[in-house]
């Protein structure tokens, strides 16, 4: 039965949709966690100022490290607003398994 469902999903172009949704959801959760930690850091007293606004080029640690330590400072635009597109690219690049194409938001399935 499972093989028939897999073949049907392949025929209509829906194979792997569940895995894509799971991966996209996990990336969204990590992005949200990073943003919340960034807000917490920004509201803290006594922090160092003048830290460059560049994104860390380090690899994502497999352990539970703070998102700010894993990814660096949350990217911002020239006007100082949060740059979610750049942040999503960082999270996707560092959290995706090697060889897995990045997943963007939105529907990608089109019936043949």
C-alpha positions, -999 to +999 in steps of 0.1 A: +000+000+000+028+024+009+045+018-024+013+027-043+010+059-023+047+068-030+042+062-068+011+083-068+029+111-050+057+109-076+032+111-104+015+143-092+048+159-080+040+157-043+068+134-032+087+148-003+063+175+006+060+164+042+097+164+047+100+198+031+073+212+055+090+197+085+124+212+075+108+246+068+090+245+101+122+237+120+140+265+103+112+289+112+114+278+148+151+283+149+148+317+132+122+328+158+144+315+186+173+336+172+152+367+170+138+363+206+173+358+219+184+389+200+156+410+215+166+397+249+202+407+243+193+441+230+172+449+261+199+437+285+219+463+305+257+465+305+262+449+271+292+458+249+284+481+221+301+485+188+300+448+179+301+445+141+268+437+124+282+409+104+268+374+104+290+348+119+306+324+094+311+297+120+294+263+116+263+256+136+271+237+167+253+204+173+247+212+209+223+236+226+242+268+224+225+302+223+214+312+188+234+344+191+265+324+197+258+299+169+248+325+142+262+358+154+243+390+156+208+390+139+212+407+105+197+441+101+191+464+071+208+497+065+179+514+084+185+491+115+154+469+110+156+431+113+165+415+080+146+383+080+156+373+045+193+373+054+186+356+087+166+328+071+195+323+046+219+319+075+197+295+094+189+275+062+226+273+052+238+262+086+209+239+096+204+220+063+220+187+058+248+187+032+234+180-002+198+191+006+186+220-015+173+250+006+135+253+010+118+286+005+084+296+018+054+290-004+041+262-025+063+245-050+041+217-061+024+220-094+002+192-108+015+178-140 
